[in-house]
């Protein structure tokens, strides 16, 4: 009787062992193949173009939109820092004032008109950006202060680093790549290229401006003293 009882549990034990083996096999399977893409942006003389916005959009297929983030644009030395940021639609941006003077931020851009009254420090709640487009910021006290927020629904986005490069991992496919900087003098709003990448590929693309950037608002100037 005991022998027959043992034999009745044998199929169950075999099933458990089989399920465990299948689970182990699944755990050993690596992530889906992804391509590595590196974009390099350059000025006409070959020097790196830093702080340029890069967006990558698939052609012929739709990928899930990027998750919203919490970004920060500070105010230092009577300038927006950084000058340019790119965020997914639905993100929020905080505007602390680390300067020694007060600022009054505003935007008349259709993508996000708003105003923050005269302040120092960090008294205001983050601002929600729920529409795509470029939002141009100014300060009612200091006319030369200009900042830019690019609100995008592109699944892959970012800004170039000090070496003018930006990298991402993405599925293989065909993509439209756009590089934009607010002080570009190009005949088109941005440099646009199509690029096809294979899964597990290491793709690179260099985009070079044909004209130099416009000078920054404070370039070659010293801010005048104020008591705000």
Helices and strands as residue ranges (DSSP letters): H 2-28, E 35-42, E 53-58, E 70-72, E 74-76, E 79-81, E 84-88, E 91-94, E 105-107, E 114-115, E 127-129, E 133-139, E 146-152, E 156-159, E 165-170, E 173-180, E 191-197, E 202-208
